Amino acid sequence: MSYISPFAPPLASTSESPQVVGASMVAMSSCATPTAEDWEHHRPLIKRLYVDERMKLKEVVDFMASQHGHIATPKMYKDRIKKWRLEKKNKESDMLAILRQKTQRDAVGKASAFRVRGQPVTIEEVLQYFKRKKNIRDEEAYNAPTPSDVSCRTPSPGPASLYPENDIPMTEMGLSWKDPSALAEGSHYLSTAHHSQLNALALSPADSVFEREQVIQWTLEDIYNMTSRTNGIPQSPSAPQNLYVSERLFYTIKTYLEIQFESSSWFIDEDGDCNVLNTSNTEFNALVEFYECCVTAMSLLEISQLVKFRQMLAKAFQHLDTLIRTQHPGSIYIIIEIIIFLNRMRHPKIVELLLRHIINLSTIRWTKDHHLSYIWRLVGMLEEGCLEETVIQSWRCIVDIFENRLGIFNKTSLLYRLDFIGRVHSPPDAEPLLQRLLAQWDERESSSSNSQAVHILNYLGFNLLDQGRFSEAEQLGLDAMSLAEKQDPVRKIDSLVLISRAQYNQNKRALAENSLRRAIQVIVDEWGIADPLVIDDLILLEEWLREWGREEEADRVRAEIDVAIGRDEIDEEFDAQ
């Protein structure tokens, strides 16, 4: 196979081209100024690009102009960012307020979690801010009222329940409901979870795992001394606990993986998957279904199907014991991916519940000194502010070890790399990485199966889809499906879903619906109607049908979803109340 990419270079590099800049300025001068309605329409996307994905302002300007036709000058963007309070740079008054609150709350034994303009800020970041400054300009701000941009709450000492007893607003917990009327119902199911279905998930208290050592506290006087021009920089304090936890976590993961490979506990099966000796397909299926059930559960939560969300999340948790007991090669990797996925979707309380259950299971299955027990206890000790960064570095460590052991294009290590790129990097940054992988595969001119090429093409297609390049994404999906047809028809599922989403975004309604229904049928034929992938795609199909005004057909799809998920003992318990 020799696949020649038709795509332009990644967005970051095009923004530096004089020709592109000139073209953008010409287009900008010939277009009307965006209205207030235009700005509000694009506000969520601009926030995601600029704040969540940390893109530079110039990259946001170019991306919005080229992909969404939103033509505006950097000055206009700066004004809007200031109005929306999305500034990235921390302010001295905010940092001083955090320092003051931290000192006061520590004095009475209260733990603290801070946010500035909705983004988490750790005490380590505050200290680094003052280390970089030469002097403090507004000393009176230390005792001034807390700015409205700064918020503080007491984090739960451990995930004793899905939601703590103190009534934190649902918006603070990262849960959003498309239907406001579902809020009360959602609160009922989630806040009472530990009294019913979640009893089976949280086996025993694990609060001791989450006890944290005292982090060195600095007073305002220390900050003045450190930033004063007349005083020398004091000796750096000892590293905070999070640093110790992170270092131990990386070392333990690396040691565990190397031991498993050295002991030959893992092997490459005939399909190219890295698997566990003396196990059946049940263990591998548990890995896949845990991931798919978690993703489908979040899809159900997004459409406020709370009972079904609970059922699907419970199904996901049921697979964890198998993953931990068999020490499947992908267990740490897939759990870390789900932690990042849930964290990005703003569901920290579900992350806490997941970690608690994993810690309990690993402690029951293995001793506390076992590598798996130790790994998850260390993850559980991480504070919310540094959780994602640390697990991302842990994930990178896992991917590197699998590539070193199995090779870049082993089926397992390639999928790990593709997942890592897709989850961690923003679409513009991920595209050149995926293009490079595809080029490396093409250079091999391998006569072996092209399944690796299918996977790379699909990931690249979804990347272009995220960038709004829908026709190119559709063509990549068609290319991938043509390769998949020559192998196993099951491999074309991702290609069909990619094609359908690309067609939907081009308003090719009939084609999009047909492609998605074909994908659903392939999954049903292979694994049955109850497979989580079927449910996830049916949710998408229902959403499209309702958008197109085909309510009766959408209701029939909703009934299919209910049948696919089924009922459980908790449903019967609620019916009896």
N, C-alpha and C positions, 0 to 999 in steps of 0.2 A: 504494500500500500504506500502511496505517496500523496499525502494530503497537503495541498498548497493553500495556506490561509488567505482568504480574500479581504481580511479585515485591516483597518488602519491601525497604526501604532496606538498604544494605550494613551488615555486622555492626558495623563500628567506630562507626557513628552510632547504632545501636540500643542499644549498651551505655551510652550517655549519657542514655537516656530514663528518667525516674523510673518510668513505668509498667512498663517492661521490667525494671528493676532490682527493683522491688517484686515482680513476678511471679516472678522468679528466686529471690528470698529465700523466698517462700511455697513454691515447688516444692522448694527446698533443705531447708526445715524439715520437709517431709512425706516425704522420701526417706531411705532408709538410707544410712549412711556407706559410701563405697566400700571394698571389701576390698583386701587386698594384691594378690590376683589381678587385680582390676579395674585397679589402678594399673599393674601390669606389662603387662597387655594393651594399655593405652593409652600406654604409655611411649614407643614409637617416634614416634607421632603428636604427643604433647606436645613431645618433643624437636625434631621438625621445625618445629612452629609457633613455639615459644619461642626456639630457638637458631638454626635455619637460616633461618627466614623473619622472625626478629626481631620477632615480635608482642609486644605488651605483655601482662603477666601477666593483667590484667583481660580483655583480648580473648580470651586462651586459655581462661580460666575460662568466659566466656559462650559461646564457640564449642563447647567440649566439652560444656557443659550442653545447649545447644539442638540441636546436630547429632548428638551421640552419647550423650545421656542420662547423662553422667558428671557427677554433681552433687557438688561439693566446694567448700569455702570457699577464699579466697585464702591463708589461713594454712596449710591442708593442702597446697596447691600449693607454697608456699614451703618447707615441710618436705621435700616430695618432691624438689624441685629441688636443695635443699641436699644431700640424701642421694645423689641421682644425679650430683652435681657438675656441674650445668648452669648455674651462676651466670654471668651475662653480664659482671658488673663484674670488671675485672682487679684483682688483689690486689698490694699493694706488694711482698710477698715474691716473687711470680712475676715481676714486672717487674724487680726487682733481680737475680734469678737469670738472667734473659735477658741483661741488661746485662753481668753478670759473664762468662757463657759467651761472649757475642759478643766481648768484649774479649780473653779468653784464646784463643779460636779464631782471631781475626784476627791475633794475635801470631805464630801458626805458619802463617799463610796458608790457613786452612780456611774455606770458605764455610759459612754456617749458615742453616737454615730451622727456625723455631720454631713450636710449637703449644702452646696452653694449653687443657686440657680438650678436646682434639681439634680445636680451631679454629685456623687459621693466624694468627699474630701477626707483623707486620713490625717491624723496628727503628724505622721511622718512628712506628708506633703507640706503641711504648715511650717514645720521646722526647716524643711529645705527652702521654702520661700524666704524665710528670714535669713538663712545662711547666704543666699544669693544677694540680698540687699546690703548696700553700704551703710545706710542709716535709716532710721524710722522718722518719717516726716510728720506724722500726726500722732503724737504720743497720747493726746487726750482721747483718741478714738478707743483706747483700751477700755475705758470706763463708760463709753457712750452706749446708748441703747443698741441692741442687736439689730443690724440691718435686715431689711425684709428679705434680702437674697439668701440669708443664712438660716437654715433650719436645723434643729437638733432633736433627737429622740433617744430613748433608752433602748438599745437592742436587746432582744431576748438572749439570756445567757446560754441558751441551748434550745434546740427545737423540741421542746417538751410537748408541743401540739402544733397542729397546722397553723393556728393563729393564736397569739398570746391572749390571756384573759383581759388585759387592759385594752380598751376599745380603740385600736388604731384605725383611722379611716381607710376604707378599701382603696382609695386612690393612692395613699401612701404605700400600700403593700404592693403596688404595681399591677393590681387587677383592674381591668377596664371592661365595661360591658357595653356592647353595641345597643342593647335594649335597656334603658334605665329602669324599666319595670322589673327587670330580672335581678336588680341589686338586692332587694330584700330576700328573694328566694336564694340567691347565691350566698348571702350571708348566713342563711339558715343551714344550708348543706355544708358549707365550709367550716363554720364556727362550731357545728355539732359533730364534725367528723370524728373527733377523738372519742366520742361517746359510742360510736357504732362501728362503721366500716374500717376506720383507721386504727382501731384497737388491734386488728390483725396485722397491721403494718408496723406499728411502733411496739416492739416486743418488750422492751424494758427501758427504764430511764438511762440516758447516756449523758446526763448533764456534766458529769465529772470530766468527760472528754473535752468539753468546751471551756474548761477553766483556763484562763489566760494569766500569764505572768505579768507583773506590774511593769508597764513600759515607762522608761525614764521620762519624768515630767520636767519641763523647763518653765521657769517663771518669767514674767516680763523683764525682770532685772537681768536674767541670764541673756535674754534676747538683746537688751540694750548693750550689755558687755560685749556680746559677740559681734554686733554690728557697729560698735563705736570705732571711730578712726584712731582713737588714742590708745585703745587696748588691742593687744594681739589676739588673734583667733585662738580660742581655747582648744585644748586637745579634744578630738572627736569623742563623743560618748560611746559606750559599748553599743553594739548593734541591737535594735529592738527585737522583740520576740518574733515578729512576722518574718524577719530575715532569717533567724535561726530555723523557724519552721519550714520555710521555703527550701533552704539548703538541705535540711534533713530529708525533706520530701523528695527532692531531685535525686539525692544519693540513694534513698531506699528504693525508688522506682527502678533506677538503673541497675542496682544490685539484684533486685528480684527478677528482672527480665533476663539479665545475663545468666543467672543461676538456672532459670527455666530452659534457656537455650543450651547451656552447657550440659545439663542433665539429660538432654534429648527427650524431655517431657512433651515437647511440641514437635510436630512434623508437618511436612507439606503433603497434602493429600492429592489424589489424582486430578482434582479440579483446580489445583493451584492454591487452595486455601490453607493457611496455617491453622492447624487444629491440635486437639489434645489426644494423646495416645489412649487407646482403650475406651473411647467414648462413642456414642451413637450420634445420629443427626439431631437428636433432641437437644443436646447441649448447644450446637451451632444455631438451631432454630430459636433457642431461648435468647441468644445474643441479638438476633435480628428482630424478634418480636418485642423484646424490651424496648429497643430503639423506636420501632414503628408505633407501638402502643403509646409511648410518651409523646411523640409528635402528633398522633391522632387525638390524644387527650387534649392537647393545647388547641387543636383546631376546633374541637367541640366546645371548649371554654370560650373561644373567640366568638362563637355564635350563640353563647349563653345556654347551651345544652348541658346544664349543670349535673343532672343525674347521670347522663351518659359520660360526661367528663370524669365523674367519680369512678364509674365502672371501668373505664378504659385505663385510668391511672392505677387502679387496684390491679388490673390485669398486668400492667407493666411491672409493678412491684413483685408480683408472684414469680416472675422469671429471675429475680435477683439471686435467690438462693441457689439456683442451678449454676449461674455464672460464678458465684463465689466458691461453691463447693467443688466445681470441676477445674477451677483456675484456668478458664478459657483464655487464650492469648489476647483476645479482643476485649476482655471484660473491663480492664482499667481504662483502655482507650475509649470504649463506647460510653462508659459512665461519665468520663470527663467531657466528652462531646455533649452529652445531655445536660450536664451542669452548665456549660457555656450557653447552650441553646436556651435553657430556662432563665438563665441570668440575663441574656440579651432580651428576652421577652418580658422582663421585669417581674419575675415570680420568685423572689428570694425565699419566701416561706415554703414554697414547694421544694426548693433546693435544700433547705434545712431539713425538711421531712425526709427527703430522699437520703441525705447523708446520715441522718440518725438511724434509719432502717438498715443502711449498708453497714454502719459501724456495729450495730447490734448483731446482724447476721454474721459478719466476719469474726466477731469476738466469740460467737457461739460455735461456729464451724472450726475456727482455729484458735490457738492461744493468743494472748495479747502480744506476745513477742513475734508472732508470725508476720512476715513482710506485708501481707495483705491487710491484716488488722492494723498494723502500724501506719501504713499508707493512708488509710481512710480516717484514722484518728488524727493524723497530721492535717489532712484536708479540713476536717471538722474544726480544727483550732484556728483556721485562717479567718481573719476579720473580713467583713463584707467588702470593705474598700479595696482590699488586695486579693480577694478570692479569684477573680477572673484572670488577672495578670499571672498569678502563680499557676493556676491550672492550665493556662495556655502554654506556659514554659514547660510544664510537665508533659503536656501533649506533644510539644515539639521534641522533647527528649525521647518519648516513645516512638515517634515516627522515625527519628534518626537511627535509633537502635534497630528497628525492623528493616530499614533500608540497608544498613551496614551488614546485617545478618543474612538477608534474603535477596538483596538487590533491589534497585529502584523499580523495576518493572515486574517484580513478583506481584501476583494478583492482590495479595493482602497488603503489602507495603504500599502499592500504588493507590489503593483505595484509601488507606490511611492518609497519604499525602494529599490526595484530592479533597478529602473531607476537611483536612486541616486548612488548606488554602481557601476553601469555600466558606468556612466558618470564621476564620480569623481575619482575613484580608478583605478590605472593601473591594467592590467589583472592579473599579479601575486599576487597583493595585494587583488584583488576582489575575487579571487577563494575561499580562505578559508571562506570568509564572505558568499558566496553563498552556499558552502558546509554546513556551520553551519545552515543556514536557512532551507535547505533541510532536515538535520538531525532533526531539531526541528519539522518540519512538519510530518516526519515519526513517531516521538515519540507520536504524538497525536492519531495515528491510527483512524482518524476521518472517520465516515461513510458518511460524507457529500461529495459534489462534489470535484473531484480531480483537478479542474481548477487551484488552487493555485500550485499544484505540477507541472502541465504542464508549468506554467509560470516560475517557478524556474528552471526546467530542461532546458527550452529553453535559459534562461539567462546564465545558467552555460555552455550550449553548445556553445553559441556565445563567451563566455569568453575563452573556450578552443580553439575555432577557432582563436581568436586573438593571442593566444599563439603558434599557429602552430601545435596544437595537433589534426589533422584533422580526423583521424579515430575514436578517442574517441568522438569528437564533433558529427560525423555522428551517432554514436550509441546512444548518448543522444537524438538526434533529433528523431530517430526511437522510442526510449522509450516514449518520450513525445507525439509523434503522435499516438502511440497505445492507450494511455490514452485519447487523444483528440477525437479519433474516437468513443469512448463510450459515449461522451457527445454531444457537438455541433461541426459539421464539420468545422465551421468557426475557431475554436480554433487551428486547425492544420496548419493554414497558416504560422505562425512563424516557426513551426517545419519543414514544407516543404522547406521554404527558408533556414533555418539552414542546413538541409540535403543537399540541392543543392549546397550551398557554400562549404560545407565540401567535397562533391564529386568532385566538380570542382578543388579544391586544391589537390586532389589525382589523377587528370587527368582522372577521370571517366566521360568522356565527355557526353556520351549518357545518363547515369543515372542523371547527374547534369542537363542537359537540360530538361529531362522528369520531374524531381522533380520541377524545377522552373516553367515550363509550367503548371503543376498541381496547383501550388500555385496561379498563375495568373488566371486560370480558376475558382478556388473557389472564388476569390475576385470578378471577373466579374459576376458570378452567383448571388452573394450576394448583391453587391453594384453597379454594372455596370462598363462599360469600362472607364468612366471618373474618377473613384476613384484614388486619388493620389498614393495609394499603387500599383495599376496596373501599373501606369506610372513608378514608381520607379523600379519595377521588370522588366518592358519592357526595361528600360535603361540598366539594368544589362544584360539582355538576348542579347540585340544588341551588347554590348561590347564583350561578349563571342563569338558570331557568327563571328564578324569581326576578332577577335583574331584567330579563327579557319579557317579563309579564306573563309567563306561562305557569301560573300558580297551581293549576291542577296537576300538571306533570311534576312540578316541584314537590307537591304534597306526596305524590307517589314515591318519589326518590327519598323523601323524609321517612316514609314507612319502610322502605328498603333498609335505610340506615338503622332504624329501630330493630328490625328483624336481625340484621347482621350483628349488632351489639348484643342483643338478647337481654335477658333479665338475670338477676342474681338474688341472693338471700336478702340483701339490703333493700331491694325493691319490695320484696314481700313484707319486710319489717315496716317500711314506711306505709305501705298500703293498709297494714293492720292498725296503724295508729289513728 
